[in-house]
Amino acid sequence: MTIAIFLGSLLGAMAIGMPIAFSLIICGIALMLQMDLFDSQLVAQKFVDGADNYPLLAVPFFMLAGEFMNAGGLSRRIVTLAITLVGHIRGGLGFVAIIGAVVMASMSGSALADTAALSAILIPMMNKGGYETRRSAGLIAAGGVIAPVLPPSMGFIIFGVISGVSITKLFFAGIVPGLMMATALFGTWAVMARKHTAPPAPRASLRQIGRAAFDGAWALVMPVIIVGGLKQGVFTPTEASVVAAVYALLVGLFVYRELKFRHLYSLFLRAGVTTSVVMFLAAAAMVSSSLITVADIPGDVVRLLEPFINSPTMLMFMMMLVVVAVGTAMDILPTILILTPVLMPLVNAAHIDPVYFGVLFIMNNAIGLITPPVGTVLNVACGVAKISMDDIMKGIWPFLLAELAVLFLLVLFPVLVTGPARFIHGQ
């Protein structure tokens, strides 16, 4: 009965067009009424508690870092360097898109920002080079969703706050899975590029490569600072977000000089608007998640899936299928906020490594960004490429299948996540 009220109130509020954040609050109030515990002061207190969380300070600063990076010329120089390295091979611009996605993911942590930047730079170039638009947009969208898996990931920050799992450990555990996603895209594109008949660009000279590397060095140093600082314990993930934002700002203003002081107001405004959405969702989720715990919905879910408790692999498959289904209809942040408090007790009961689960959970949610009908990353790529959702779905399906294959490979072999994570983190 409690689960029915939880799902009914949540889905009912969403069905009538209520924003996700308000639907979460309504869901919490419905659970309070069902348990005869309604208290408006408690709702307000939980809402404030949801936003009053130190690790969430990383959100606005990583948002700012992404804005500064795109406006300051860091993104463009990364793409230019990739073009000089692999632009001359068959299908070279596709490989450029993947390399650019990986490097930018390690700087911003935002799938939407990375996809928008890469699409704006590369899709016109790929159109001129004779690439099929829907395939180009599909590849860039699939590359964009690597961002929530590689550090500094917004998804890991939100998941870590909700679940209590170490954000630093999540960051390091996401490195190898993120690179595996990129490798899968490389392999898929390599097979498809054989059909590309347009002549490739001329091979860049060593001088051109050196000039592009020198010009892009300041941009490439940024992920090294973030990952190196976390590895050496110089700063926490929250402090790393400040370092990233300040570094991108200074490089854009004083090194590349493409970022002007007159641009700052609009960049701060865009980052502030995006941050407000994330923070409001996090605050609203605290209302529902606290009532989920009080109503013992996780206990009900554990009892429903009890037959799978003794088989962690089968349980992970079941949970990943649930997340895949939810991800087709819901954006990444609401999915994290709603499902984390429900699934984590199940993870703990089955003695599954919470860091391992967190990586696969966020990867699954990231892939949901390129599945219709919601597919926010798909919508960004469609908008830039000026094609329909039907067209991009025809172009993206090989890359979507490749990333799903990586996800389920990691379900079968957890050591691919836990082994490298322990080696990199040193524990």
Stockholm file with secondary structure:
# STOCKHOLM 1.0

chainA/1-427         MTIAIFLGSLLGAMAIGMPIAFSLIICGIALMLQMDLFDSQLVAQKFVDGADNYPLLAVPFFMLAGEFMNAGGLSRRIVTLAITLVGHIRGGLGFVAIIGAVVMASMSGSALADTAALSAILIPMMNKGGYETRRSAGLIAAGGVIAPVLPPSMGFIIFGVISGVSITKLFFAGIVPGLMMATALFGTWAVMARKHTAPPAPRASLRQIGRAAFDGAWALVMPVIIVGGLKQGVFTPTEASVVAAVYALLVGLFVYRELKFRHLYSLFLRAGVTTSVVMFLAAAAMVSSSLITVADIPGDVVRLLEPFINSPTMLMFMMMLVVVAVGTAMDILPTILILTPVLMPLVNAAHIDPVYFGVLFIMNNAIGLITPPVGTVLNVACGVAKISMDDIMKGIWPFLLAELAVLFLLVLFPVLVTGPARFIHGQ
#=GR chainA/1-427 SS CHHHHHHHHHHHHHHTTCCHHHHHHHHHHHHHHHTTCCCHHHHHHHHHHHHCCGGGGHHHHHHHHHHHHHHTTHHHHHHHHHHHHHTTSTTHHHHHHHHHHHHHHHHHCCHHHHHHHHHHHHHHHHHHTTCCHHHHHHHHHHHHTTTTTSSSCHHHHHHHHHHCCCHHHHHHHTHHHHHHHHHHHHHHHHHHHTTCCSCCCCCCCHHHHHHHHHHHHHHHHHHHHHHHHHHTTSSCHHHHHHHHHHHHHHIIIIISCCSCGGGHHHHHHHHHHHHHHHHHHHHHHHHHHHHHHHTTHHHHHHHHTGGGTTCHHHHHHHHHHHHHHHHTTSCHHHHHHHHHHHHHHHHHHTTCCHHHHHHHHHHHHHHGGGSTTTCHHHHHHHHHHTCCHHHHHHHHHHHHHHHHHHHHHHHHCTHHHHHHHHHHHTC
#=GC SS_cons         CHHHHHHHHHHHHHHTTCCHHHHHHHHHHHHHHHTTCCCHHHHHHHHHHHHCCGGGGHHHHHHHHHHHHHHTTHHHHHHHHHHHHHTTSTTHHHHHHHHHHHHHHHHHCCHHHHHHHHHHHHHHHHHHTTCCHHHHHHHHHHHHTTTTTSSSCHHHHHHHHHHCCCHHHHHHHTHHHHHHHHHHHHHHHHHHHTTCCSCCCCCCCHHHHHHHHHHHHHHHHHHHHHHHHHHTTSSCHHHHHHHHHHHHHHIIIIISCCSCGGGHHHHHHHHHHHHHHHHHHHHHHHHHHHHHHHTTHHHHHHHHTGGGTTCHHHHHHHHHHHHHHHHTTSCHHHHHHHHHHHHHHHHHHTTCCHHHHHHHHHHHHHHGGGSTTTCHHHHHHHHHHTCCHHHHHHHHHHHHHHHHHHHHHHHHCTHHHHHHHHHHHTC
//
